[in-house]
Amino acid sequence: MAVIYITNGFTKNTNTSHPETLAVLLINLMPDRAETERQFVSLLKNSRRDITLTFCLPKTHTLKNNARESLEKYATFDEVSSNYYDALIITGAPLDRLNFTAVDYWNEFSKIINWRKTHANQSLFICWSAYAAGEIDGIFKGQQLTKKIAGVYTTNNLIIPHSRYFTIPLRNSIDGKILAGNTEIGAVLIQNERLHSTYLTGHLEYQTDTLAQEYKRDSLAGLAPHKPNNYFDKDDIPINTWNSTANSFYRQWLDNIIATKVSTALGKE
C-alpha cells in the first residue's frame, strides 16, 4: 500500500503522529497516475503541514495506463474502507463524455461517495469527480458539453486551469454555495457545509506543461482541439499563472481541517 509521509514540506519513510498530523486518502482516477501522484505530493508539501497520504483505486476499475508503474503502490477501496480519514481527495478522470452508468466502476464510486459521509471529515472532489459526486449528493445538476473547456480562467480572483467536457450552470446549484464561477464556464468552486464537501471543477494540481501535453495528445488523436485559452504566451510557451492560487487554496483547505480536528480533540478532553 502506498503511504507517503509529509512533514514540514519534506517526504519521509516513517510517520511521527501528533494531533495536527492529517490522514488523507487520495483516490487517483487520472490516466497518468504517476504524474498525478507527483503533482499532489508537490502541492501538499507546499502546505508545510504534516500529512499521512494514502493512494487508493476502486477495485472495479479496469486499468489501462502505466498500471505496471503504479499498481503495486495502491490500496483498493475495500482495503481501506474500515479506516477513518481527516480528508478525502478524489481526482478527476477523462470520463465526462460518458454517461455515469457507462463508467466501469460507477457502482463502487457511488459507494465511496456515501461511505465518506461517515469515514472522512472533509472531502474534495476535482473535475469529473466533482461533477459526479455533486450529482450523487444532490448538490447541483451538471451538463455535458460537445466543446471542451480548456485553458486557464480567472473567476472571483481564483486562477485555475480547466480541462473538461461538462459545465455546472450557475442556476443549477441546488444545495451548494457557489464560491467562484461565471456564465462562460459555469460554477468553478462549490461548497456544501452539511456534507463538509468541496467541489472544484478545475485542476489546481496541474503543473505548467500539463495542459500543453493534453492539447498535444488530443491533437494527435484527431480530436481537433482548440488551443487552451489564456495559457500560451506570444511564442506559444505555456505560462503558469495559477501557482499562487493552488498553494493558497490547498493551504487554506488543510488549515481548516486541522482547526476542526484540534477543536474536536480539545472538546473531548
Beta strands, then each sheet from edge to edge (+ up, - down):
strand 1: 3-7
strand 2: 10-12
strand 3: 22-27
strand 4: 51-57
strand 5: 75-76
strand 6: 85-90
strand 7: 120-126
strand 8: 143-155
strand 9: 158-167
strand 10: 177-182
strand 11: 186-192
strand 12: 197-200
sheet 1: 2+ 1- 4+ 3+ 6+ 7+ 12+ 11- 10+
sheet 2: 2+ 1- 4+ 5+
sheet 3: 8+ 9-
end
